[in-house]
Amino acid sequence: MLINKFNYTTINRETVDGKRHYCLPDGSKVPSVTTILDRTKPEEKRQALANWKRRVGEVQAQQITTEAASRGTRMHKWLETYVKDGDMGVPGTNPFSKQSHSMANVIIFEGLGKNVSEFWGVEVPVYYSGLYAGTTDCIGVWKGRPAIIDFKQTNKPKKREWIEDYFLQLTAYALAHNEMHGTDIKTGIILMCSADNQYQEFEITEQEFDHWSNEWLKRVELYYLS
C-alpha cells in the first residue's frame, strides 16, 4: 500500500514534433527522458535496430513491437493496481490479460513482495526544471534504501550490457526526484519479466550512481546541442 510521503502532482503532457514533452508548472515545456534518449541514441544502436527490421521484415517488426508494447502496458497496469491496493485482482479469460497478469505476478513474487518495505508512489511524474521530465513506474524503499523502481517486459532475457538506456532512465528520474523533493536517491532497480515468465533483476548501486549520472547529463547536453 502507498505511503503519502511526498506531494506528487500530475504534470500535463503533449506532443511536440511527434515527441513527448511535459508542461511544467512554470509554463515551460521540456522533453521527456525517453525523448532525449531516443534523440541521442548512438549510431551503432540505430544501425542494429535497422538491421533487425530488415532481417525480420518491416511488417513483422512492427507487429512484434506493437505486441510487446501492449503487453508491457497491461503488465504495468496490473503492477500499478498491486502497489495501490495490495492486490492485483483476477485477469478474467482474455489470454492477453492472463499473460500480462502472470508476468506481473512473477515480478511481485520475485521482487516487489520480497524486497520493497515501503511504496511512496506509482506512476510518479518528476522533472528537472529547464531540462527534462518523465514518469517513473514506482518509488519506494528497496532493501532498506530509497530507490527508483521500473518494470520492464521483454520478449527474451536481456544481458546487462544491452540495457544501458534503462540505467540512464532510472538515473534521470532519481536526479529529478532529488531536485524536487530534497531526497538522496542513489539506487535504481529494474524488475524485468519475459513473455514466458523468466525473471531478471538489474540494480544501479550507490557506487555506480555517479557514473550513470555523468553519462545521463552527457546525453542531456548532446540533446540540447543537436
N, C-alpha and C positions, 0 to 999 in steps of 0.2 A: 504493500500500500504506500501511497505517496506521503511524504512529509513536506509540508509547505515551508521549506527553509528559506526560499528566496521568492521575490516577487517577479515571476516570469510573466511577461506580457506578449501578446501577439504582435508580429511585425508583418505588415502587408507586403505581398509580393506582386511583381508584374514582370512582363516580358519586354525586353529591350533588344531590338535586332535579333530576335529569336533566342535570346539567352535570359536566364532567370536573374532578376535583380530584386533587391529589397528596398523598401521605402522606410527610411529611418525616422525616428521621432522629430529630428531637426529639419525634416523635409528633404534631405539629400537622398540620392539613390546610389546604392553600391552593388557591385556584382556579388553573386553567391560564391561560396567556396568552390562548388563544383564548376561554376563558370570559369573561374580563374584557373583551376586545374586543367580544364579542357583546352582553354586558350593557350596555355603554356606547356602543353604536353610535348615531351621530347620527340624529335622526328622519328627515332627508331621505333617508338611505340606506335606512332601513327602508321608507319610503314608495316609493322607487324599486324595491325588491325586491317589494313588494306589487303595484305596478303591473305589473311584468313577469309575475308569476304570473297576474294577471287577464288580461293580454294573450294569453298562450300557453295558459292553462288550467291548473288545479291538477294534473291527471294528467300532462300533458306536461311541466310544470315539474319535477315530482318525478322523472320519467324522465330528463330532462336532467341534473338534479342528481346522481342516483344513478349514471348512466353516467360523468359527469365524475369523481366521487369514486372510482369503481372504477378508472378509467383512471389517475388520479393515484396511487393505491395501488400499482398494478402498475409504473408508471414509477419510483416511489421504490424499490421492491424491486430492480429492475434496477440502479439507481444505487448502492444500498447494496452490492450484490454487487461492483460495479466498484471502489468505494472500498476494500472489504475485501480483494478478491482480485486487483485489477488487470485483471480481465476479466469481462464480463457473462455469457458463455456464449451459447447459442443459444436462440431463443424457441420452437422447435417449430412446429407447424402451426396452433395456435389463433390465429384472426385478431385477437382482442383482445390476446393476448400479443405477437403480432408488431407490432401498432401501438404498444403501450407500449414495446417494445424499441427500435423505430425512433426514438421520441421521446427516450428515454434516450440513444441513440447520438448524436443531434443535440446534446444538452446536453454530452456528453463531447467531441465533436469541436470544437464552437464555444467551449466554456467551460472545463470541468474539465481536459481534456487540454492546453490551451494555457496556462492561467494559474495552475493550482494546483501549487506546488512541494512542498508537504507536506500530508498529511491527518493531522489529530490525532484525529479521532473522527467517527463517523457514528451518527445517531440518539442524540444525546448529551442526557441529562437534566440540566437545570440548574434552580436555584432561587434566589430571593432570600428569605432567611428571614423568615417572618412575612407575606410579601406575595403571592408568586406562584411558579409553577414552569412548566416546559414542556420540550419535547423538540425540539432543533434538528436539522435534517437532516444538517448537516455543519459541521465546524470545521477550519480549516487555514490555509495561507498563500497568499493571493491576490495575485499580482503583487508579492510581497515583503512584504506586510502581513498580520498575523494578521486573520482575518475569520470572521464567521458567514456560512454559505452555505446558502441554502434553494432547494429545487427546486419549481417550480410548473408544473402543466399548465393549459392554458386552452382553451376552445372556440374562441376567436378572439383575435387580438393585442390587447394592452392598451395604454392610454395611461398615462403615469406618474401623472397626477393621479387615476386610478381606483384605485390600489393603495396608498394611504396606510397602510392597516392592515397590509400586508406589511412596510412600513418600521418600523412600531411593533413588530411581532413580532420582527424582526431586532434592534432596539434592546433590547428586553426581554431577549432571550437573551444579548446581549453584556454588558449590565449584570450579569446574574446570573452569567455565567461569570467576569467580572472580580471580582465579590464572592467567589465560591467559590475561585478558583484564583490570584488575585493578578495577573491579566493586565491588559492595557490595550487591549482590542479596541475599535476605533472605526470599523471598516469592516464593512459588510453588503452581501451580494451576493444578488440574486435571479436565478436562471437559469430561464428560462421557455420552454416549447415548446408550441405549439398542436397540436391534433389532426391538422392537416395539415402538421406539421413546420416551422412557422415559428418561428425562434429569436428570443428577446428577452433582453436583459440590463439589469438595473437595479442601481444602486450607491448606497449611502449612503457618502459620503466622510467623512473625519475632520472636515472643515469643517462638515458638516451634522449631525454626531452629537449635539452639544449641543442643537440644535433638536428632534430627534426624541426625545431623552431627556426633555426637558421635556414634550413632548406625551404621551409614554407615561406619565410619572408623573402627569400630569393625569387620564388615564383610570383609573389605579390608584386615585387619590384619589376620583374620581367613583364607582367601583365600591363602595368601602367606605362612602361616604356615602349611597348609594342604598338 
